[in-house]
Structures are given as C-alpha cells and as structure tokens.
C-alpha cells in the first residue's frame, strides 16, 4: 500500500525541478531576451503577475496575494486527500502534480511578485503564452484528473446498495 509521504516527495521533486529550471533561466537569460531552440520553440524570460494566460495580470497587485492564498489552500486540501487516499495511484499522481506546480508558482509570487515563465512555443506566427515546469505539472495533473473522472465510474465495481436494488428488479 502506498504511503502519502511518497506523493509528498513527488510534489517536492516537482517544486525542486521547477525552481531549479527557473534559477537557470534567471542566471542565463535577460528579461525579454529570446533564444531560439527550434523553429517552434524559444527560451524567453518573462514575469507573469497574473494566472494562466496572464489572467488578471493588469491588476494593481492584489492578484499576487489572491493567487498565492488560493494555491496554498488548494495544496492543503490536496495534502489531506493524499493522506486519505494514497492508494488511488492515478488520482494521487494527478493531485500531486497540481500541488507541486501550485507551490512552485507560489514561491515565485512570494519572491518576485510574479511567476517566472520561460518556455515559449509557437507555430505560423501564433505564440502560446510562455510557461514553466510548474505550469506544465499543473496542466498534466488537470488532464489526468479529467481522465480519472471520465474513466472512474467504469473501472469501479457497483456499490452493495446498487447491487441490491438491481437484484430486486
């Protein structure tokens, strides 16, 4: 049986990887500089004071604290859920990725007042908003959560009450 500590360790690994890659970028790329990696991929250094897709980035600064408190609250809820259900591997993995990513971005908000983004993808002149390892972990975790919800009812046996009512018919 899996222990929740393994999930916490994975979340910590996500935070460490996120912060390490951001440190590398901050040490080696100047703000606004673009380094071409491939025809569809650049390294850039940007700071996003908002949320995904720069949502609320143009606000006066209250969003820094709002998103930080929200992320900490979500991470705390996830920590409780991981303690309650560490054996549900796919669900726990999804929640762990979201928690690690959220905490990685909280560190940036508290240190810099904004999230450090550095991966930029583009095609045919259309640019995806820059993102980071934490954002990728959150996105992968969210996709896994959706997949888990779509497949959970089919993979779980019916409850005893459901079997009884079915047999009575």
Secondary structure, 3 states (H helix, E strand, C coil): CCCHHHHHHHHHHHHHHHHHHHHHHHHHCCCCCEEEEECCEEEEEEEECCCHHHCCCCCCCHHHHHHHHHHHHHHHHHHHHHHHCCCCHHHHHHHHHHHHHHHHHHHHHHHHCCEEEEEEEEECCEECCCECHHHHHHHHHHHHHHHHHHHHHHHCCCCHHHHHHHHHC
